[in-house]
Amino acid sequence: MENNTDHIEIKGLRLRCIIGFNPEERRAKQDVIIDMVLFTDLRKGGSSDDPTDILNYRTINKAIIQHVEASSYNTLEALATNIARVAVESGAQHIRVTAHKPGALRFTDDVSVTIERTATDFA
């Protein structure tokens, strides 16, 4: 039985990519901040203390870094969706992604979008 209340959180992954659709936004990489919640059953790994019994979040994180740093998107929605896809392709079955674009709007600290996807969304 899957326990979707167990999760691994990765917060504040600071990366740079081309993000935005205005010409000035497409000239150079901008800062993005990624937060992820990887839903997974932690009971087996918690009992065994065996790394092979857990979701390898290091592998997922590395794949996302590589993808985002090489990416170019018009929208945060597309960025978040493709981060979820990369995570699923790297072993996650269920993920919540929040993609932040600091300073995207005047007089604000941040704009973000949050999506939640499962492996079936990319099957």
N, C-alpha and C positions, 0 to 999 in steps of 0.2 A: 504494500500500500504506500503510495507516494504521500509525503508530508510536505505540503507547500508552505507551511509556516516556517520551516527551517530555511535559512538563507545565508548567503555570503554577500557582504556589501563591499564594494570598492568605491571610495569617495574621493572626489577632487582630482581625477586623472587629468592633468593639464597638458594639452597638446596644441598643435598648430596645424591649420589646414586652410585651404581656400574655401570660404563660406560666405554666401551672399549673392545677390543677383544684380546689384548696381555695379557699373564699371569700376568705380573706385574700390569696391570690396573684392574685386577679382584680380587686382594687381599684385597683392602680396598675401602671404599666409596670415591668418588672424588667430588669436587665442580662442580656444574652446575648452570647456571643462566638462568632463563626463563623470556621471555618477551611475553606478550599476548595482542592481540587486539580482543575484543569481539564486533562484529558488531551487533547492535540492534537498533531498533527504539526507540528513547528517547523522542519522542513528548508527549506521554500520561503521563509518569512520570514527565516530565518537566512542564507540565501544572497542574497536580493534586497535585504534591508534596507528593504523597502517595507511600510508599515503596512497596506496593503490585503491583504497576504499572511499576516496573522496573525489569530488569534482576538482580537476586541476585548474584552479583559477589563475595561476601564473601563466599557463599556456594561453588561456582566453585573453588575459590582459595583454600579453605580448602580441597576439594576433590583432587585437584592436588598435594598439599603438601603431603597428606597421600599416594597417589599413588607413587609419585617420590621417597620419602624417603624409601619406601619398595621395589623399583624396581631394576632390573638388566637388562641392555641392552648392546648389542655389539656396536650399532651405535646411533649417535645423531638423525638420521632419524627415527629410531624406537621409540626413546624416544619422539620426537616431535609429531609423529603420535599418540602415546598412550596418550599424554597430550591432544591432540585435541579430542580424543575419550572420555576421562573422562569429558572434558568440555561439550561436546555434551550430554553425559548421565546426566550431572548435569543441563541442561537447555539451554546451548548456541546453537544457530542455525547456527552460522557462526563465525569462529575463525581463526586468524593468530597467529601462534606460532613460536617464535625464541628460539631455544635451544643453549646455549653457553657452550663450554667446555674450560675454561681458561687454557692456557698453554699446549694445546693439541699438538702443534707443536713447535719445537725449534725455538727460535728467533721471536716468535709471542706472542701477548697478548692473543689471543682468536681465536677459530674456532667456527663457528656457522652455523646452518641450519635454514631456514625459510620455513614453509609450511602454506598453507591456506586450510581449510576444512569447509564443511557445514554438517548439519545433514544428508543429503542424502548420503554422503560418508560412513556413518556407519549404514545405514538402512539395 
